Amino acid sequence: MDIYTIQTKHCTKCNTTKSISEFPKNKTRKSGYGSQCKECNRLRVKTYYNNNKEKKHEYTLQYYHKNKEKLNAKIKTKRETDP
């Protein structure tokens, strides 16, 4: 980035200009911050989760059954190291 520091940024979702502290960091972007503010991003994630609960649940179950031994070993190690 150049010598100038970004103070504000425009949210592409709600079309408002907000302080840079209201945007999530994103190293892949040129500015180093996401294009949507934290509030809009939170709403987007929450909406996606509510609309895809069954899909997420099925994926979690499949992953657990596929990696059961590895996950149980990780839990066992964690229990042994933590008091």
C-alpha positions as a Markdown table, in Angstrom:
| # | Residue | x | y | z |
|---|---|---|---|---|
| 1 | Met | 0.0 | 0.0 | 0.0 |
| 2 | Asp | 1.2 | 3.6 | -0.5 |
| 3 | Ile | 2.0 | 6.2 | 2.1 |
| 4 | Tyr | -1.7 | 7.4 | 2.3 |
| 5 | Thr | -3.8 | 5.6 | 4.9 |
| 6 | Ile | -7.4 | 4.8 | 4.2 |
| 7 | Gln | -9.8 | 6.3 | 6.7 |
| 8 | Thr | -13.2 | 5.5 | 5.2 |
| 9 | Lys | -14.6 | 2.9 | 2.8 |
| 10 | His | -17.8 | 2.5 | 0.8 |
| 11 | Cys | -19.9 | -0.6 | 1.5 |
| 12 | Thr | -21.1 | -2.3 | -1.7 |
| 13 | Lys | -24.1 | -3.8 | 0.0 |
| 14 | Cys | -25.7 | -1.0 | 2.0 |
| 15 | Asn | -24.2 | 1.8 | -0.1 |
| 16 | Thr | -22.9 | 3.8 | 2.8 |
| 17 | Thr | -19.5 | 5.2 | 3.6 |
| 18 | Lys | -18.2 | 4.0 | 6.9 |
| 19 | Ser | -15.0 | 4.1 | 9.0 |
| 20 | Ile | -12.4 | 1.6 | 7.9 |
| 21 | Ser | -12.7 | -0.1 | 11.3 |
| 22 | Glu | -16.2 | -1.2 | 10.4 |
| 23 | Phe | -14.9 | -3.5 | 7.6 |
| 24 | Pro | -13.3 | -6.9 | 8.0 |
| 25 | Lys | -9.7 | -7.4 | 7.1 |
| 26 | Asn | -9.1 | -9.3 | 3.8 |
| 27 | Lys | -5.5 | -9.7 | 2.7 |
| 28 | Thr | -6.6 | -10.7 | -0.9 |
| 29 | Arg | -8.0 | -7.2 | -1.5 |
| 30 | Lys | -5.9 | -4.3 | -2.7 |
| 31 | Ser | -7.1 | -2.1 | 0.2 |
| 32 | Gly | -6.6 | -4.9 | 2.8 |
| 33 | Tyr | -10.3 | -4.8 | 3.8 |
| 34 | Gly | -13.5 | -6.5 | 2.6 |
| 35 | Ser | -16.0 | -4.8 | 0.2 |
| 36 | Gln | -18.9 | -5.2 | 2.6 |
| 37 | Cys | -19.1 | -3.7 | 6.1 |
| 38 | Lys | -19.1 | -6.1 | 9.2 |
| 39 | Glu | -22.8 | -5.5 | 9.7 |
| 40 | Cys | -23.7 | -6.5 | 6.1 |
| 41 | Asn | -21.3 | -9.4 | 6.1 |
| 42 | Arg | -22.8 | -10.7 | 9.4 |
| 43 | Leu | -26.3 | -10.5 | 7.9 |
| 44 | Arg | -25.2 | -12.3 | 4.8 |
| 45 | Val | -23.6 | -15.1 | 6.7 |
| 46 | Lys | -26.6 | -15.4 | 9.1 |
| 47 | Thr | -29.0 | -15.6 | 6.2 |
| 48 | Tyr | -26.9 | -18.2 | 4.4 |
| 49 | Tyr | -26.7 | -20.3 | 7.5 |
| 50 | Asn | -30.5 | -20.1 | 8.1 |
| 51 | Asn | -31.3 | -21.0 | 4.5 |
| 52 | Asn | -28.8 | -24.0 | 4.5 |
| 53 | Lys | -29.1 | -25.6 | 7.9 |
| 54 | Glu | -29.9 | -29.0 | 6.6 |
| 55 | Lys | -27.1 | -28.9 | 4.0 |
| 56 | Lys | -24.6 | -27.8 | 6.7 |
| 57 | His | -25.8 | -30.5 | 9.1 |
| 58 | Glu | -25.5 | -33.2 | 6.4 |
| 59 | Tyr | -22.0 | -32.1 | 5.5 |
| 60 | Thr | -20.9 | -32.1 | 9.2 |
| 61 | Leu | -22.3 | -35.6 | 9.7 |
| 62 | Gln | -20.5 | -36.9 | 6.6 |
| 63 | Tyr | -17.3 | -35.3 | 7.6 |
| 64 | Tyr | -17.5 | -36.8 | 11.1 |
| 65 | His | -18.2 | -40.3 | 9.9 |
| 66 | Lys | -15.4 | -40.0 | 7.3 |
| 67 | Asn | -12.8 | -38.7 | 9.8 |
| 68 | Lys | -14.1 | -40.3 | 13.0 |
| 69 | Glu | -10.7 | -41.8 | 14.1 |
| 70 | Lys | -8.7 | -38.7 | 13.4 |
| 71 | Leu | -11.2 | -36.5 | 15.2 |
| 72 | Asn | -11.4 | -38.8 | 18.2 |
| 73 | Ala | -7.5 | -38.9 | 18.4 |
| 74 | Lys | -7.4 | -35.1 | 18.4 |
| 75 | Ile | -10.0 | -34.9 | 21.2 |
| 76 | Lys | -8.1 | -37.5 | 23.2 |
| 77 | Thr | -4.8 | -35.6 | 22.8 |
| 78 | Lys | -6.5 | -32.4 | 23.8 |
| 79 | Arg | -8.1 | -34.0 | 27.0 |
| 80 | Glu | -4.7 | -35.4 | 28.0 |
| 81 | Thr | -2.8 | -32.1 | 27.6 |
| 82 | Asp | -5.5 | -29.8 | 29.2 |
| 83 | Pro | -6.1 | -30.1 | 33.0 |
